[in-house]
């Protein structure tokens, strides 16, 4: 390579380096005179303020006892309503008699079902699309029930789907002989009825809910005095051991349809609850996902600043009937508003809490109506207070995340 070529290459290299240096200088000047602004859109959010609590269930319960050592078969399902004088349990002196009774009940259920369908078969409105949609929805509901683990009412759902499928068969002209099925079931029912069953019936003395088990806590606290309990009383219930149950006890009847959930809460949490309001109580470690409960009463705060709270419920099924000591999540209040990152919050020169937002290239200060706050975000209400004046954060405002270094009216390039 000759000298002329070398000099030419050096000139090109030096020119390239000069251009890179100039670009770098221009970039640094741009960074010094222009600000990179990160924003987040103000969107609506809903949060739940909850508190964890140990709860104790109180019912007006009385043991069901039998003097017989026979085989026991419930005549009604656990958690079902029963009337005063209604038979709730059958006690048999032999396995054969018990088996015959159970089979008779199954035949009776199917006979009622086919008789019901047979009477309606000529009145079906043939809308196959609607029928198919109804069946699909029922199957989806059944799947959701299985997934939730709350299987108390699953038998009824299965029966409903079964009847819907049979109804569709009839509507489409399938050869479904309901009369033949009814005749077969009637014959079977008559044969079973003629057999000597030999059983004793235990009846409920009062109207209420039948529960097919006992846990020894039935007499731990007076049902009528729950509103008088103090925080220490509730704590003692949580720690109490169950009483020994006689082997003659075969279940119980809760003679009032209302039952109570007791707990203690810190006074600052309890004050959020208003007597008479209905709240959601989640029971995540039981087969019962949640119950709706009304705040019945609150005690005066103890010296430890705790309050005994009594919730009243009246929903019942086999899973709820088995509740006693449960870990709960109590929904104190629901807040809906605009979600604001905590690191964007600042104050203006007048001490008003707010954020800076970007409108085009101009920075504007917007006040907040904080109704709920966590460490990393807060919820600002969209509802104006009476007599309120000023510019407040609105839905879809562009919140400046590093707004503390800005000021109202600033224009960004």
C-alpha positions in Angstrom: 0.0 0.0 0.0 1.6 3.3 -1.1 1.7 6.5 1.0 -1.1 8.3 -0.8 -3.5 5.4 -0.1 -2.5 5.3 3.6 -3.1 9.1 3.9 -6.6 8.7 2.3 -7.6 5.9 4.7 -6.4 8.0 7.8 -8.5 10.9 6.5 -11.6 8.7 6.2 -11.0 7.2 9.7 -10.5 10.7 11.3 -13.7 12.0 9.6 -15.7 9.0 10.9 -14.4 9.6 14.5 -15.3 13.3 14.2 -18.8 12.5 13.1 -19.3 10.0 16.0 -18.0 12.6 18.5 -20.4 15.2 17.1 -23.4 12.8 17.4 -22.5 12.0 21.0 -22.2 15.7 21.9 -25.6 16.5 20.2 -27.2 13.5 22.1 -25.9 14.7 25.4 -27.2 18.3 24.8 -30.6 16.8 23.9 -30.7 14.8 27.1 -29.8 17.9 29.1 -32.6 20.0 27.5 -35.3 17.4 27.0 -37.1 15.4 29.7 -38.2 11.7 29.2 -41.6 11.5 30.8 -43.1 8.1 31.8 -46.9 8.1 32.2 -49.6 5.7 33.3 -53.3 6.0 32.3 -55.7 6.5 35.2 -58.0 3.5 35.2 -60.9 2.4 37.3 -60.2 -0.3 39.9 -62.1 -2.1 42.7 -60.4 -3.3 45.9 -61.7 -5.1 48.9 -60.7 -4.3 52.4 -60.7 -7.6 54.3 -59.7 -8.8 57.8 -58.8 -12.3 58.9 -60.6 -13.7 61.9 -61.1 -17.0 63.8 -64.9 -17.6 63.9 -67.1 -19.8 66.0 -70.5 -21.0 64.8 -73.5 -21.0 67.2 -76.8 -22.7 66.5 -79.9 -23.5 68.7 -79.1 -27.2 68.7 -80.5 -30.2 70.4 -79.2 -33.8 70.2 -81.1 -36.6 68.5 -80.7 -39.8 70.5 -81.9 -43.4 70.1 -82.1 -46.2 72.6 -81.8 -48.8 69.8 -78.6 -50.4 68.5 -80.0 -50.9 65.1 -78.9 -49.7 61.6 -79.6 -46.0 61.1 -80.7 -44.5 57.8 -81.5 -40.7 57.5 -84.9 -40.0 56.1 -83.9 -36.4 55.1 -80.5 -35.1 53.9 -78.3 -33.2 56.3 -78.9 -29.5 56.3 -82.5 -29.9 55.2 -85.5 -28.2 56.8 -87.7 -30.4 58.9 -91.1 -29.7 60.5 -92.1 -30.5 64.1 -93.1 -34.1 64.3 -91.5 -35.1 61.0 -89.5 -38.3 60.8 -85.8 -37.6 60.3 -84.1 -40.9 61.0 -85.2 -44.6 60.6 -83.6 -47.2 62.9 -83.7 -50.8 61.5 -83.3 -54.1 63.3 -81.6 -55.8 60.3 -79.5 -55.0 57.3 -82.1 -56.6 55.0 -84.8 -54.2 56.3 -82.5 -51.2 56.0 -81.5 -52.2 52.4 -85.2 -52.6 51.5 -86.0 -49.2 52.9 -83.2 -47.5 50.9 -84.3 -49.3 47.7 -87.9 -48.2 48.3 -86.8 -44.6 48.6 -84.9 -44.8 45.3 -87.8 -46.4 43.5 -90.2 -43.7 44.9 -87.9 -40.9 43.7 -87.7 -42.4 40.1 -91.5 -43.1 40.1 -92.2 -39.4 41.0 -89.8 -38.3 38.3 -91.3 -40.4 35.4 -94.9 -39.6 36.5 -94.0 -35.9 36.3 -92.4 -36.2 32.9 -95.3 -38.4 31.6 -97.9 -35.8 32.5 -96.0 -33.1 30.7 -94.9 -35.0 27.6 -97.7 -33.6 25.4 -97.1 -30.0 26.4 -93.5 -29.6 25.3 -92.8 -26.6 23.1 -90.5 -28.0 20.4 -87.6 -25.4 20.5 -84.6 -27.6 20.1 -82.2 -24.7 20.0 -83.4 -23.4 23.3 -83.4 -26.9 24.8 -79.8 -27.6 23.7 -78.7 -24.2 25.1 -80.4 -24.9 28.4 -78.7 -28.3 28.6 -75.3 -26.8 27.8 -75.7 -24.1 30.5 -76.8 -26.8 33.0 -73.7 -28.9 32.3 -71.4 -25.8 32.6 -73.1 -25.0 35.9 -72.5 -28.6 37.1 -68.8 -28.3 36.1 -68.5 -25.1 38.0 -70.1 -26.7 41.1 -67.6 -29.6 40.9 -64.7 -27.2 40.5 -65.8 -25.2 43.5 -65.9 -28.2 45.8 -69.3 -27.2 47.2 -71.2 -30.3 46.3 -74.2 -30.0 48.7 -76.7 -29.4 45.9 -75.0 -31.5 43.1 -77.6 -34.3 43.2 -80.4 -31.9 42.3 -78.3 -30.5 39.4 -77.6 -34.1 38.1 -81.3 -34.9 38.3 -82.2 -31.7 36.4 -79.8 -32.5 33.6 -81.1 -36.0 33.4 -84.7 -34.8 33.0 -83.6 -32.2 30.5 -82.0 -34.8 28.3 -85.0 -37.1 28.5 -87.3 -34.1 27.7 -85.2 -33.4 24.5 -85.5 -37.0 23.5 -89.3 -36.8 23.7 -89.4 -33.5 21.9 -87.3 -34.9 19.0 -89.7 -37.9 18.6 -87.4 -40.6 20.1 -89.3 -43.7 21.1 -89.3 -43.2 24.9 -91.9 -45.3 26.6 -92.6 -43.4 29.8 -95.8 -45.5 30.5 -93.8 -48.7 30.4 -91.2 -47.3 32.8 -93.9 -46.1 35.2 -95.6 -49.5 35.2 -92.3 -51.2 36.0 -91.6 -48.8 38.9 -95.1 -49.2 40.3 -94.7 -52.9 40.3 -91.3 -52.7 42.0 -92.6 -50.2 44.6 -95.5 -52.5 45.5 -93.3 -55.5 46.0 -90.9 -53.6 48.2 -93.8 -52.1 50.2 -95.2 -55.6 51.0 -92.0 -56.6 52.7 -91.8 -56.4 56.5 -89.4 -53.4 57.2 -89.5 -53.3 61.0 -88.0 -49.9 61.8 -88.3 -47.2 64.5 -88.8 -43.6 63.4 -87.2 -40.7 65.3 -89.0 -37.5 64.8 -87.9 -33.9 65.3 -89.6 -32.2 68.2 -89.2 -28.8 66.6 -89.1 -27.2 63.2 -85.6 -26.4 62.0 -82.6 -28.0 60.2 -81.6 -31.6 60.6 -77.8 -32.3 60.9 -76.6 -35.9 60.7 -73.6 -35.5 63.0 -72.6 -33.9 66.4 -69.2 -32.4 67.4 -69.6 -31.7 71.1 -69.8 -27.9 70.9 -73.6 -27.9 70.7 -73.9 -26.7 74.3 -70.8 -24.5 74.5 -72.7 -21.2 74.6 -76.3 -20.0 75.1 -77.9 -19.3 71.7 -80.1 -16.6 73.3 -77.1 -14.7 74.9 -74.7 -14.3 72.0 -75.3 -10.6 71.8 -74.0 -10.3 75.4 -70.7 -12.0 74.8 -67.5 -10.0 75.4 -64.2 -10.5 73.5 -62.7 -12.7 76.3 -65.8 -14.9 76.1 -65.4 -15.5 72.4 -61.7 -16.3 72.9 -62.5 -18.9 75.4 -64.9 -20.5 73.0 -62.1 -20.7 70.4 -59.9 -22.6 72.9 -62.6 -24.8 74.4 -62.5 -28.6 74.0 -65.7 -30.4 72.9 -67.7 -32.3 75.4 -67.9 -36.0 75.3 -70.9 -37.3 73.2 -73.0 -40.3 74.1 -72.9 -43.1 71.6 -76.7 -42.9 71.5 -76.5 -39.5 69.8 -77.1 -39.9 66.1 -77.4 -36.2 65.0 -79.0 -33.0 66.0 -81.7 -30.5 65.1 -81.1 -26.8 64.9 -84.5 -25.4 65.9 -83.9 -21.9 64.7 -83.3 -21.0 61.1 -80.9 -18.3 62.0 -77.4 -19.2 63.2 -74.5 -17.0 64.3 -70.8 -16.5 63.5 -68.8 -15.1 66.4 -65.4 -13.5 66.2 -63.2 -10.8 67.7 -61.8 -7.9 65.7 -59.5 -5.0 66.5 -61.6 -2.0 67.4 -60.3 0.1 64.4 -61.5 -2.7 62.0 -64.8 -3.3 63.8 -65.8 0.3 63.6 -66.0 -0.2 59.8 -68.9 -2.6 60.3 -72.3 -1.1 60.8 -75.0 -3.0 62.7 -77.6 -4.2 60.3 -75.5 -4.2 57.2 -74.8 -7.4 55.2 -71.3 -8.4 54.5 -69.5 -11.3 52.7 -67.7 -13.8 54.9 -65.3 -16.0 53.0 -64.4 -19.4 54.5 -61.5 -20.5 52.4 -60.5 -23.6 54.3 -64.0 -25.2 54.3 -66.2 -26.7 51.7 -68.3 -23.5 52.0 -66.8 -20.8 49.8 -68.6 -17.9 51.4 -71.8 -16.8 53.2 -73.7 -13.6 53.3 -74.1 -12.5 56.9 -75.8 -9.5 58.7 -73.9 -7.7 61.4 -76.1 -8.4 64.5 -74.2 -6.8 67.3 -70.8 -5.4 68.4 -69.6 -5.3 72.0 -67.8 -2.4 73.6 -64.0 -2.4 73.1 -62.0 -4.3 75.7 -58.9 -2.9 77.4 -57.0 -4.6 74.6 -59.0 -2.6 72.1 -60.8 -5.7 70.8 -64.5 -6.0 69.9 -66.7 -9.1 69.9 -68.8 -9.2 66.7 -71.8 -11.3 66.0 -73.0 -12.1 62.5 -76.4 -13.6 61.7 -76.9 -16.0 58.8 -79.8 -18.2 57.6 -78.4 -20.0 54.6 -78.1 -23.7 55.1 -76.9 -26.9 53.4 -75.0 -30.0 54.4 -71.6 -28.2 54.3 -72.8 -25.2 56.2 -74.3 -27.5 58.8 -70.9 -28.9 59.6 -69.2 -25.6 60.3 -68.0 -24.8 63.8 -64.5 -23.3 64.2 -63.4 -21.7 61.0 -60.8 -19.3 59.6 -62.6 -16.5 57.8 -61.9 -13.5 55.6 -64.5 -10.8 56.4 -65.1 -8.2 53.6 -65.3 -5.0 55.5 -65.8 -2.6 52.6 -65.3 -2.4 48.8 -63.7 0.7 47.3 -64.0 1.7 43.6 -62.1 4.6 42.0 -59.0 5.4 40.1 -55.9 3.4 40.8 -52.8 5.7 41.3 -49.2 4.5 41.8 -47.9 5.7 45.2 -44.6 7.0 43.8 -46.6 9.4 41.6 -48.3 11.1 44.5 -47.1 14.5 45.6 -48.4 17.8 47.1 -48.7 21.2 45.6 -47.6 24.5 47.2 -50.9 24.7 49.1 -50.4 21.3 50.6 -53.1 19.5 48.4 -52.4 15.8 47.7 -52.4 15.0 44.1 -50.5 14.0 40.9 -49.1 15.7 37.9 -50.7 14.7 34.6 -49.7 15.3 31.0 -52.1 17.1 28.7 -50.4 17.3 25.3 -47.1 18.8 26.3 -48.3 20.7 29.3 -48.1 19.5 32.9 -51.2 19.9 35.1 -51.7 19.3 38.8 -54.7 17.1 39.7 -56.0 16.6 43.2 -56.9 13.3 44.7 -59.8 12.0 46.8 -58.1 9.1 48.5 -60.5 6.5 49.9 -58.1 3.6 50.2 -54.3 3.2 50.3 -51.7 0.4 50.2 -48.0 0.7 50.2 -47.6 0.8 46.4 -50.9 2.3 45.3 -54.0 4.2 46.3 -57.6 4.5 45.2 -59.0 8.0 44.4 -62.8 8.4 44.3 -64.4 9.7 41.1 -67.3 11.0 43.1 -67.1 14.7 44.1 -67.7 15.7 47.7 -70.3 18.4 48.6 -68.9 21.9 48.1 -65.7 20.6 46.6 -63.7 22.9 44.3 -60.5 22.3 42.3 -59.2 20.1 39.5 -59.3 16.4 40.3 -57.9 13.3 38.7 -60.2 12.0 35.9 -60.6 8.6 34.2 -57.9 8.2 31.4 -55.7 11.1 32.6 -52.0 10.5 31.8 -50.4 10.3 35.3 -46.7 11.4 35.3 -44.9 8.7 37.3 -41.9 10.9 38.2 -44.1 13.9 38.7 -42.5 15.2 41.8 -39.8 17.0 39.8 -42.4 18.9 37.7 -44.7 21.9 38.4 -48.2 23.0 37.3 -48.2 24.8 33.9 -44.8 23.4 32.8 -44.4 22.9 29.1 -42.4 19.8 28.0 -40.6 19.9 24.6 
